[in-house]
């Protein structure tokens, strides 16, 4: 099943008011603007959703997993980088949702988009790296230090701070 960016509406008419009833739902959904300042899920890549919907009293409990492919750039060398994030889902949908605690059950339908969006956004890397030992770019010449040593002397002092070198501050 494929859903669009407008939402991921799922009918729960067969579950509402039938405690302990369950249904598996597997789908791919395209969610627009799924991004942080450093990583994003490309608009043409779907988020894979695999959940179980279960009726519990007057609520629907959704448990499962979501997975998405992300892209960004390395925070040190600015090369393109990407990967896959996965997140567990466990949320409650009810007719009178509590702000920040539960999601709305509107009629006989739940919209999975807000829940999935929040969960995936929390998993996107805030500072992606192409590899843990990335040497980054030289702050002097801009050369990629992963390719070769540029030879710049990085121990040289910044002349803008020279006036502070003679400053003698009391300790404590």
Contact map, one row per residue, 1 for C-alpha under 8 A:
1110000000000000000000000111000000000000000000000000000000000000000000000000000000000000000000000000000000000000000000000000000000000000000000000000000000000000000000000000
1111000000000000000000000011110000000000000000000000000000000000000000000000000000000000000000000000000000000000000000000000000000000000000000000000000000000000000000000000
1111101100000000000000000011110000000000000000000000000000000000000000000000000000000000000000000000000000000000000000000000000000000000000000000000000000000000000000000000
0111111100000000000000000000111000000000000000000000000000000000000000000000000000000000000000000000000000000000000000000000000000000000000000000000000000000000000000000000
0011111100000000000000000000111100000000000000000000000000000000000000000000000000000000000000000000000000000000000000000000000000000000000000000000000000000000000000000000
0001111100000000000000000000001000000000000000000000000000000000000000000000000000000000000000000000000000000000000000000000000000000000000000000000000000000000000000000000
0011111110000000000000000000001000000000000000000000000000000000000000000000000000000000000000000000000000000011110000000000000000000000000000000000000000000000000000000000
0011111111000000000000000000100000000000000000000000000000000000000000000000000000000000000000000000000000000111100000000000000000000000000000000000000000000000000000000000
0000001111100000000000000000000000000000000000000000000000000000000000000000000000000000000000000000000000001111100000000000000000000000000000000000000000000000000000000000
0000000111110000000000000000000000000000000000000000000000000000000000000000000000000000000000000000000000001111000000000000000000000000000000000000000000000000000000000000
0000000011111100000000000000000000000000000000000000000000000000000000000000000000000000000000000000000000011100000000000000000000000000000000000000000000000000000000000000
0000000001111111000000000000000000000000000000000000000000000000000000000000000000000000000000000000000000011100000000000000000000000000000000000000000000000000000000000000
0000000000111111000000000000000000000000000000000000000000000000000000000000000000000000000000000000000000011000000000000000000000000000000000000000000000000000000000000000
0000000000111111010000000000000000000000000000000000000000000000000000000000000000000000000000000000000000000000000000000000000000000000000000000000000000000000000000000000
0000000000011111111011000000000000000000000000000000011000010000000000000000000000000000000000000000000000000000000000000000000000000000000000000000000000000000000000000000
0000000000011111111000000000000000000000000000000000001001110000000000000000000000000000000000000000000000010000000000000000000000000000000000000000000000000000000000000000
0000000000000011111000000000000000000000000000000000001011000000000000000000000000000000000000000000000000000000000000000000000000000000000000000000000000000000000000000000
0000000000000111111110000000000000000000000000000000001110000000000000000000000000000000000000000000000000000000000000000000000000000000000000000000000000000000000000000000
0000000000000011111110000000000000000000000000000000011110000000000000000000000000000000000000000000000000000000000000000000000000000000000000000000000000000000000000000000
0000000000000000011111000000000000000000000000000000011100000000000000000000000000000000000000000000000000000000000000000000000000000000000000000000000000000000000000000000
0000000000000010011111100000000000000000000000000000011000000000000000000000000000000000000000000000000000000000000000000000000000000000000000000000000000000000000000000000
0000000000000010000111110000000000000000000000000001111000000000000000000000000000000000000000000000000000000000000000000000000000000000000000000000000000000000000000000000
0000000000000000000011111000000000000000000000000001110000000000000000000000000000000000000000000000000000000000000000000000000000000000000000000000000000000000000000000000
0000000000000000000001111100000000000000000000000111100000000000000000000000000000000000000000000000000000000000000000000000000000000000000000000000000000000000000000000000
0000000000000000000000111110000000000000000000001111100000000000000000000000000000000000000000000000000000000000000000000000000000000000000000000000000000000000000000000000
1000000000000000000000011111000000000000000000011110000000000000000000000000000000000000000000000000000000000000000000000000000000000000000000000000000000000000000000000000
1110000000000000000000001111100000000000000000011100000000000000000000000000000000000000000000000000000000000000000000000000000000000000000000000000000000000000000000000000
1110000000000000000000000111110000000000000001111000000000000000000000000000000000000000000000000000000000000000000000000000000000000000000000000000000000000000000000000000
0111100100000000000000000011111000000000000001111000000000000000000000000000000000000000000000000000000000000000000000000000000000000000000000000000000000000000000000000000
0111100000000000000000000001111100000000001111100000000000000000000000000000000000000000000000000000000000000000000000000000000000000000000000000000000000000000000000000000
0001111000000000000000000000111111000000001001100000000000000000000000000000000000000000000000000000000000000000100010000000000000000000000000000000000000000000000000000000
0000100000000000000000000000011111000000001000000000000000000000000000000000000000000000000000000000000000000000000000000000000000000000000000000000000000000000000000000000
0000000000000000000000000000001111100001101000000000000000000000000000000000000000000000000000000000000000000000000000000000000000000000000000000000000000000000000000000000
0000000000000000000000000000001111110001110000000000000000000000000000000000000000000000000000000000000000000000000010001000000000000000000000000000000000000000000000000000
0000000000000000000000000000000011111111100000000000000000000000000000000000000000000000000000000000000000000000000000001001000000000000000000000000000000000000000000000000
0000000000000000000000000000000001111111000000000000000000000000000000000000000000000000000000000000000000000000000000001001010000000000000000000000000000000000000000000000
0000000000000000000000000000000000111110000000000000000000000000000000000000000000000000000000000000000000000000000000000000010000000000000000000000000000000000000000000000
0000000000000000000000000000000000111111000000000000000000000000000000011000000000000000000000000000000000000000000000000000111100000000000000000000000000000000000000000000
0000000000000000000000000000000000111111100000000000000000000000000001111000000000000000000000000000000000000000000000000001110100000000000000000000000000000000000000000000
0000000000000000000000000000000011110111110000000000000000000000000001110000000000000000000000000000000000000000000000000001000000000000000000000000000000000000000000000000
0000000000000000000000000000000011100011111010000000000000000000000111100000000000000000000000000000000000000000000000000000000000000000000000000000000000000000000000000000
0000000000000000000000000000000001000001111110000000000000000000000011100000000000000000000000000000000000000000000000000000000000000000000000000000000000000000000000000000
0000000000000000000000000000011110000000111111000000000000000000000000000000000000000000000000000000000000000000000000000000000000000000000000000000000000000000000000000000
0000000000000000000000000000010000000000011111000000000000000000000000000000000000000000000000000000000000000000000000000000000000000000000000000000000000000000000000000000
0000000000000000000000000000010000000000111111100000000000000000000110000000000000000000000000000000000000000000000000000000000000000000000000000000000000000000000000000000
0000000000000000000000000001111000000000001111110000000000000000000110000000000000000000000000000000000000000000000000000000000000000000000000000000000000000000000000000000
0000000000000000000000000001111000000000000011111000000000000000011110000000000000000000000000000000000000000000000000000000000000000000000000000000000000000000000000000000
0000000000000000000000000111100000000000000001111100000000000000011100000000000000000000000000000000000000000000000000000000000000000000000000000000000000000000000000000000
0000000000000000000000001111100000000000000000111110000000000001111000000000000000000000000000000000000000000000000000000000000000000000000000000000000000000000000000000000
0000000000000000000000011110000000000000000000011111000000000001110000000000000000000000000000000000000000000000000000000000000000000000000000000000000000000000000000000000
0000000000000000000000011100000000000000000000001111100000000111100000000000000000000000100000000000000000000000000000000000000000000000000000000000000000000000000000000000
0000000000000000000001111000000000000000000000000111110000000111000000000000000000000000000000000000000000000000000000000000000000000000000000000000000000000000000000000000
0000000000000000000001111000000000000000000000000011111000011110000000000000000000000000000000000000000000000000000000000000000000000000000000000000000000000000000000000000
0000000000000010001111100000000000000000000000000001111100011100000000000000000000000000000000000000000000000000000000000000000000000000000000000000000000000000000000000000
0000000000000011111111000000000000000000000000000000111111111000000000000000000000000000000000000000000000000000000000000000000000000000000000000000000000000000000000000000
0000000000000000011100000000000000000000000000000000011111111000000000000000000000000000000000000000000000000000000000000000000000000000000000000000000000000000000000000000
0000000000000000111000000000000000000000000000000000001111100000000000000000000000000000000000000000000000000000000000000000000000000000000000000000000000000000000000000000
0000000000000001100000000000000000000000000000000000001111110000000000000000000000000000000001100000000000000000000000000000000000000000000000000000000000000000000000000000
0000000000000001000000000000000000000000000000000000001111111000000000000000000000000000000111100000000010000000000000000000000000000000000000000000000000000000000000000000
0000000000000011000000000000000000000000000000000000111101111100000000000000000000000000000111000000000010000000000000000000000000000000000000000000000000000000000000000000
0000000000000000000000000000000000000000000000000000111100111110000000000000000000000000011110000000000000000000000000000000000000000000000000000000000000000000000000000000
0000000000000000000000000000000000000000000000000011110000011111000000000000000000000000111110000000000000000000000000000000000000000000000000000000000000000000000000000000
0000000000000000000000000000000000000000000000000011100000001111100000000000000000000001111000000000000000000000000000000000000000000000000000000000000000000000000000000000
0000000000000000000000000000000000000000000000001111000000000111110000000000000000000001110000000000000000000000000000000000000000000000000000000000000000000000000000000000
0000000000000000000000000000000000000000000000001110000000000011111000000000000000000111100000000000000000000000000000000000000000000000000000000000000000000000000000000000
0000000000000000000000000000000000000000000000111100000000000001111100000000000000000111100000000000000000000000000100010000000000000000000000000000000000000000000000000000
0000000000000000000000000000000000000000000000111000000000000000111110000000000000011110000000000000000000000000000000010000000000000000000000000000000000000000000000000000
0000000000000000000000000000000000000000100011110000000000000000011111000000000000011100000000000000000000000000000000010000000000000000000000000000000000000000000000000000
0000000000000000000000000000000000000000110011100000000000000000001111100000000001111000000000000000000000000000000000000000000000000000000000000000000000000000000000000000
0000000000000000000000000000000000000011110000000000000000000000000111110000000001111000000000000000000000000000000000000001000000000000000000000000000000000000000000000000
0000000000000000000000000000000000000011110000000000000000000000000011111000000111100000000000000000000000000000000000000000000000000000000000000000000000000000000000000000
0000000000000000000000000000000000000111000000000000000000000000000001111100000111000000000000000000000000000000000000000000000100000000000000000000000000000000000000000000
0000000000000000000000000000000000000110000000000000000000000000000000111110011111000000000000000000000000000000000000000000000111000000000000000000000000000000000000000000
0000000000000000000000000000000000000000000000000000000000000000000000011111111110000000000000000000000000000000000000000000001111000000000000000000000000000000000000000000
0000000000000000000000000000000000000000000000000000000000000000000000001111110000000000000000000000000000000000000000000000001110000001000000000000000000000000000000000000
0000000000000000000000000000000000000000000000000000000000000000000000000111110000000000000000000000000000000000000000000000000010000111100000000000000000000000000000000000
0000000000000000000000000000000000000000000000000000000000000000000000000111111000000000000000000000000000000000000000000000000000000111100000010000000000000000000000000000
0000000000000000000000000000000000000000000000000000000000000000000000001111111100000000000000000000000000000000000000000000000000000001000000000000000000000000000000000000
0000000000000000000000000000000000000000000000000000000000000000000000001100111110000000000000000000000000000000000000000000000001000000000000000000000000000000000000000000
0000000000000000000000000000000000000000000000000000000000000000000000111100011111000000000000000000000000000000000000000000000001000000000000000000000000000000000000000000
0000000000000000000000000000000000000000000000000000000000000000000000111100001111100000000000000000000000000000000000000000000111000000000000000000000000000000000000000000
0000000000000000000000000000000000000000000000000000000000000000000011111000000111110000000000000000000000000000000000000000000000000000000000000000000000000000000000000000
0000000000000000000000000000000000000000000000000000000000000000000011100000000011111000000000000000000000000000000000000000000000000000000000000000000000000000000000000000
0000000000000000000000000000000000000000000000000000000000000000001111000000000001111100000000000000000000000000000000000000000000000000000000000000000000000000000000000000
0000000000000000000000000000000000000000000000000000000000000000001111000000000000111110000000000000000000000000000000010011000000000000000000000000000000000000000000000000
0000000000000000000000000000000000000000000000000000000000000000111100000000000000011111000000000000000000000000000000010010000000000000000000000000000000000000000000000000
0000000000000000000000000000000000000000000000000000000000000000111000000000000000001111100000000000000000000000000000110010000000000000000000000000000000000000000000000000
0000000000000000000000000000000000000000000000000000000000000011110000000000000000000111110000000000000000000000000000100000000000000000000000000000000000000000000000000000
0000000000000000000000000000000000000000000000000010000000000111110000000000000000000011111000000000000000000000000100100000000000000000000000000000000000000000000000000000
0000000000000000000000000000000000000000000000000000000000001111000000000000000000000001111100000000000000000000000000000000000000000000000000000000000000000000000000000000
0000000000000000000000000000000000000000000000000000000000001110000000000000000000000000111110000000011000000000001000000000000000000000000000000000000000000000000000000000
0000000000000000000000000000000000000000000000000000000000111100000000000000000000000000011111000000011000000000000000000000000000000000000000000000000000000000000000000000
0000000000000000000000000000000000000000000000000000000000111100000000000000000000000000001111101000011110000100000000000000000000000000000000000000000000000000000000000000
0000000000000000000000000000000000000000000000000000000001110000000000000000000000000000000111111000011110000000000000000000000000000000000000000000000000000000000000000000
0000000000000000000000000000000000000000000000000000000001100000000000000000000000000000000011111000000111100000000000000000000000000000000000000000000000000000000000000000
0000000000000000000000000000000000000000000000000000000000000000000000000000000000000000000001111100000110000000000000000000000000000000000000000000000000000000000000000000
0000000000000000000000000000000000000000000000000000000000000000000000000000000000000000000011111110111110000000000000000000000000000000000000000000000000000000000000000000
0000000000000000000000000000000000000000000000000000000000000000000000000000000000000000000000011111111000000000000000000000000000000000000000000000000000000000000000000000
0000000000000000000000000000000000000000000000000000000000000000000000000000000000000000000000001111111000000000000000000000000000000000000000000000000000000000000000000000
0000000000000000000000000000000000000000000000000000000000000000000000000000000000000000000000000111110000000000000000000000000000000000000000000000000000000000000000000000
0000000000000000000000000000000000000000000000000000000000000000000000000000000000000000000000001111111000000000000000000000000000000000000000000000000000000000000000000000
0000000000000000000000000000000000000000000000000000000000000000000000000000000000000000001111001111111100000000000000000000000000000000000000000000000000000000000000000000
0000000000000000000000000000000000000000000000000000000000000000000000000000000000000000001111001110111110000000001000000000000000000000000000000000000000000000000000000000
0000000000000000000000000000000000000000000000000000000000000000000000000000000000000000000011111000011111000110000000000000000000000000000000000000000000000000000000000000
0000000000000000000000000000000000000000000000000000000000110000000000000000000000000000000011111000001111111110000000000000000000000000000000000000000000000000000000000000
0000000000000000000000000000000000000000000000000000000000000000000000000000000000000000000000100000000111111100000000000000000000000000000000000000000000000000000000000000
0000000000000000000000000000000000000000000000000000000000000000000000000000000000000000000000100000000011111000000000000000000000000000000000000000000000000000000000000000
0000000000111001000000000000000000000000000000000000000000000000000000000000000000000000000000000000000011111100000000000000000000000000000000000000000000000000000000000000
0000000011111000000000000000000000000000000000000000000000000000000000000000000000000000000000000000000011111110000000000000000000000000000000000000000000000000000000000000
0000000111110000000000000000000000000000000000000000000000000000000000000000000000000000000010000000000111011111000000000000000000000000000000000000000000000000000000000000
0000001111000000000000000000000000000000000000000000000000000000000000000000000000000000000000000000000110001111110000000000000000000000000000000000000000000000000000000000
0000001111000000000000000000000000000000000000000000000000000000000000000000000000000000000000000000000000000111111100000000000000000000000000000000000000000000000000000000
0000001110000000000000000000001000000000000000000000000000000000000000000000000000000000000000000000000000000011111110000000000000000000000000000000000000000000000000000000
0000001000000000000000000000000000000000000000000000000000000000000000000000000000000000000000000000000000000011111111000000000000000000000000000000000000000000000000000000
0000000000000000000000000000000000000000000000000000000000000000000000000000000000000000001000000000001000000001111111100000000000000000000000000000000000000000000000000000
0000000000000000000000000000000000000000000000000000000000000000010000000000000000000000100000000000000000000001111111110000000000000000000000000000000000000000000000000000
0000000000000000000000000000001001000000000000000000000000000000000000000000000000000000000000000000000000000000111111111000000000000000000000000000000000000000000000000000
0000000000000000000000000000000000000000000000000000000000000000000000000000000000000000000000000000000000000000011111111100000000000000000000000000000000000000000000000000
0000000000000000000000000000000000000000000000000000000000000000000000000000000000000011100000000000000000000000001111111110000000000000000000000000000000000000000000000000
0000000000000000000000000000000000000000000000000000000000000000011100000000000000001110000000000000000000000000000111111111000000000000000000000000000000000000000000000000
0000000000000000000000000000000001110000000000000000000000000000000000000000000000000000000000000000000000000000000011111111000000000000000000000000000000000000000000000000
0000000000000000000000000000000000000000000000000000000000000000000000000000000000000000000000000000000000000000000001111111000000000000000000000000000000000000000000000000
0000000000000000000000000000000000000000000000000000000000000000000000000000000000001110000000000000000000000000000000111111100000000000000000000000000000000000000000000000
0000000000000000000000000000000000110011000000000000000000000000000001000000000000001000000000000000000000000000000000011111110000000000000000000000000000000000000000000000
0000000000000000000000000000000000000110000000000000000000000000000000000000000000000000000000000000000000000000000000000011111100000000000000000000000000000000000000000000
0000000000000000000000000000000000011110000000000000000000000000000000000000000000000000000000000000000000000000000000000001111100000000000000000000000000000000000000000000
0000000000000000000000000000000000000100000000000000000000000000000000000110000000000000000000000000000000000000000000000000111110000000000000000000000000000000000000000000
0000000000000000000000000000000000000110000000000000000000000000000000011110000010000000000000000000000000000000000000000000111111000000000000000000000000000000000000000000
0000000000000000000000000000000000000000000000000000000000000000000000001111000010000000000000000000000000000000000000000000001111110100000000000000000000000000000000000000
0000000000000000000000000000000000000000000000000000000000000000000000001100001110000000000000000000000000000000000000000000000111110100000000000000000000000000000000000000
0000000000000000000000000000000000000000000000000000000000000000000000000000000000000000000000000000000000000000000000000000000011111100000000000000000000000000000000000000
0000000000000000000000000000000000000000000000000000000000000000000000000000000000000000000000000000000000000000000000000000000011111100000000000000000000000000000000000000
0000000000000000000000000000000000000000000000000000000000000000000000000000000000000000000000000000000000000000000000000000000000111110000000000000000000000000000000000000
0000000000000000000000000000000000000000000000000000000000000000000000000001100000000000000000000000000000000000000000000000000011111111000000000100000000000000000000000000
0000000000000000000000000000000000000000000000000000000000000000000000000001100000000000000000000000000000000000000000000000000000001111100000011100000000000000000000000000
0000000000000000000000000000000000000000000000000000000000000000000000000011110000000000000000000000000000000000000000000000000000000111110000011100000000000000000000000000
0000000000000000000000000000000000000000000000000000000000000000000000000001100000000000000000000000000000000000000000000000000000000011111001111100000000000000000000000000
0000000000000000000000000000000000000000000000000000000000000000000000000000000000000000000000000000000000000000000000000000000000000001111111111000010100000000000000000000
0000000000000000000000000000000000000000000000000000000000000000000000000000000000000000000000000000000000000000000000000000000000000000111111000000000000000000000000000000
0000000000000000000000000000000000000000000000000000000000000000000000000000000000000000000000000000000000000000000000000000000000000000011111000000000101000000000000000000
0000000000000000000000000000000000000000000000000000000000000000000000000000000000000000000000000000000000000000000000000000000000000000011111100000010100000000000000000000
0000000000000000000000000000000000000000000000000000000000000000000000000000000000000000000000000000000000000000000000000000000000000000111111110000000000000000000000000000
0000000000000000000000000000000000000000000000000000000000000000000000000000000000000000000000000000000000000000000000000000000000000000110011111000010000000000000000000000
0000000000000000000000000000000000000000000000000000000000000000000000000000100000000000000000000000000000000000000000000000000000000011110001111111000000000000000000000000
0000000000000000000000000000000000000000000000000000000000000000000000000000000000000000000000000000000000000000000000000000000000000011110000111111110000000000000000000000
0000000000000000000000000000000000000000000000000000000000000000000000000000000000000000000000000000000000000000000000000000000000000111100000011111100000000000000000000000
0000000000000000000000000000000000000000000000000000000000000000000000000000000000000000000000000000000000000000000000000000000000000000000000011111100000000000000000000000
0000000000000000000000000000000000000000000000000000000000000000000000000000000000000000000000000000000000000000000000000000000000000000000000011111110000000000000000000000
0000000000000000000000000000000000000000000000000000000000000000000000000000000000000000000000000000000000000000000000000000000000000000000000001111111000000000000000000000
0000000000000000000000000000000000000000000000000000000000000000000000000000000000000000000000000000000000000000000000000000000000000000010010101001111100000000000000000000
0000000000000000000000000000000000000000000000000000000000000000000000000000000000000000000000000000000000000000000000000000000000000000000000000000111110000000000000000000
0000000000000000000000000000000000000000000000000000000000000000000000000000000000000000000000000000000000000000000000000000000000000000010110000000011111000000000000000000
0000000000000000000000000000000000000000000000000000000000000000000000000000000000000000000000000000000000000000000000000000000000000000000000000000001111110000000000000000
0000000000000000000000000000000000000000000000000000000000000000000000000000000000000000000000000000000000000000000000000000000000000000000100000000000111110000000000000000
0000000000000000000000000000000000000000000000000000000000000000000000000000000000000000000000000000000000000000000000000000000000000000000000000000000011111000000000000000
0000000000000000000000000000000000000000000000000000000000000000000000000000000000000000000000000000000000000000000000000000000000000000000000000000000011111100000000000000
0000000000000000000000000000000000000000000000000000000000000000000000000000000000000000000000000000000000000000000000000000000000000000000000000000000000111110110000000000
0000000000000000000000000000000000000000000000000000000000000000000000000000000000000000000000000000000000000000000000000000000000000000000000000000000000011111110000000000
0000000000000000000000000000000000000000000000000000000000000000000000000000000000000000000000000000000000000000000000000000000000000000000000000000000000001111110000000000
0000000000000000000000000000000000000000000000000000000000000000000000000000000000000000000000000000000000000000000000000000000000000000000000000000000000000111111000000000
0000000000000000000000000000000000000000000000000000000000000000000000000000000000000000000000000000000000000000000000000000000000000000000000000000000000001111111110000000
0000000000000000000000000000000000000000000000000000000000000000000000000000000000000000000000000000000000000000000000000000000000000000000000000000000000001111111110000000
0000000000000000000000000000000000000000000000000000000000000000000000000000000000000000000000000000000000000000000000000000000000000000000000000000000000000001111111100000
0000000000000000000000000000000000000000000000000000000000000000000000000000000000000000000000000000000000000000000000000000000000000000000000000000000000000000111111100000
0000000000000000000000000000000000000000000000000000000000000000000000000000000000000000000000000000000000000000000000000000000000000000000000000000000000000000111111100000
0000000000000000000000000000000000000000000000000000000000000000000000000000000000000000000000000000000000000000000000000000000000000000000000000000000000000000001111110000
0000000000000000000000000000000000000000000000000000000000000000000000000000000000000000000000000000000000000000000000000000000000000000000000000000000000000000001111111000
0000000000000000000000000000000000000000000000000000000000000000000000000000000000000000000000000000000000000000000000000000000000000000000000000000000000000000000001111100
0000000000000000000000000000000000000000000000000000000000000000000000000000000000000000000000000000000000000000000000000000000000000000000000000000000000000000000000111110
0000000000000000000000000000000000000000000000000000000000000000000000000000000000000000000000000000000000000000000000000000000000000000000000000000000000000000000000011111
0000000000000000000000000000000000000000000000000000000000000000000000000000000000000000000000000000000000000000000000000000000000000000000000000000000000000000000000001111
0000000000000000000000000000000000000000000000000000000000000000000000000000000000000000000000000000000000000000000000000000000000000000000000000000000000000000000000000111
